[in-house]
């Protein structure tokens, strides 16, 4: 794969998959794969985003930000890296953002199906009060007053740093409705488990992509949504 580097090894000599890094085709700097987006060439010569990093073929890695991807398109980085003519979809940066948002929505849906998620202001308020809420989900277009009340309570229970990391406000209510399978979802919360952790991971990826800062783990939207 383009830009692959050797993963570090632990004391037993085994490869540490979490430490795997790749070279960004735009900046030529190394980053953990979690901070990059992989692209491959489809059978029709079209550049395809591979967010799950599972598609076969030679990969081109780009920093996971709209700015970096737009620069990759402008500079024809994909054709140069793959050393052949390629077709780049219209608005590839927008397409990747939609795919990242969809992955976040799918993570929320899975948590809901696993019985780890509740929705509704009163239920979320109660779960936070019990100290059982590990992820607070607020619609991006929610009214500020209700969102702020829950955000303050969540912060008081888990602490400011944890609250900033565990608050998800990247999706509008319409997408939350579809993910949870009910109408008018504004506030939700997850109570733990691997499914809840995946929500946080996907939210971080989307947040980093939109912010343009691969090191930015949190963009506290609490209080406005």
Number of C-alpha atoms within 10 A of each C-alpha: 14 15 16 16 12 12 16 14 13 9 6 6 8 10 14 12 13 11 14 18 21 26 22 26 21 21 12 13 13 19 19 17 22 20 22 24 23 25 20 23 23 15 8 8 13 14 19 19 22 19 17 9 14 9 16 11 11 14 23 28 30 28 31 30 25 21 15 21 24 16 16 20 18 9 12 15 17 25 18 12 16 15 9 9 12 17 14 16 12 9 10 17 21 13 13 22 19 13 15 20 20 17 20 27 23 19 22 28 20 19 26 21 14 12 11 18 24 19 21 13 19 12 14 23 20 12 20 25 15 10 12 16 24 22 24 27 31 33 25 23 16 19 14 13 12 16 25 18 14 23 27 15 15 28 18 13 17 17 12 14 11 15 23 20 17 28 24 29 25 24 19 16 20 16 18 28 17 16 21 21 13 11 11 14 23 24 26 26 30 27 19 15 12 9 22 23 17 18 24 22 17 21 27 26 25 23 25 22 26 16 17 16 17 20 10 13 16 19 16 17 18 24 17 18 24
